[in-house]
Amino acid sequence: MTKEKCKPLTNYTYADLVWRNNRIPIAQKFDDPYYSLDNGLEEVRHVFLTSNKLPHRLKDEFKIAELGFGTGLNFLSTLWQWRLKKQKGVFFYTSFEAFPMRPEEMIKAQSEFPELSSIKNEFLSLWSELLEKGKLNGKDYSLKLILGDARHTIKNAKITADCWFLDGFSPAKNPELWEEELLKDVYRCTADKGTLSTYSAAGIVRRNLSSAGFEVERVQGFGRKRHMTKAIKK
């Protein structure tokens, strides 16, 4: 992953939220929650960490890319997994987001998961810096946030990801993030034998992934969702 200079991120629109039971953030624009109503953290572990076999695959300079940064929960969970393994080195994490959450709202959403307390407290003062500079670098991670419509911003992305987290809102409510052309760019930005996963098992998602070139599989979903999708670039 190239270490290009990041310009300050000043031209963006914050997500407009409502809170269910003052606990779960809902994006008003898409009328969709940011994570599972059952257990957001366990959903991340099932859909993204386990389905991509990250507990076994993570290694120095491993590269992850994501559509939909949201609350930052996927990134924090990946860092948790990295440190659980006591993995040496650094992993690279690039996320595309059109409507970032305000730092204080991210912190409120993350407070739902006390299991991540030691890690999320580390970032309390850093989310504003991420929005300002577009990147954060720590002793074991390199996080880059690319703001704007992913259909356009991915065109200039110079990444070759070992795995992707596709975590946009429901395809029925946020179809832009599941378009075939965008998923072709995801394919282009994926390493050989690279994988991806998403909570969605919608037929349009699987068809567009297949058309992009991925080998697609429908597997068991999390919680109330019977199925989800994972894929590999062969």
Summary of the structure (lengths in Angstrom):
residues: 234
radius of gyration: 16.3
end to end distance: 20.6
largest distance: 43.9
contacts: 749
relative contact order: 0.17
helix: 35%
strand: 25%
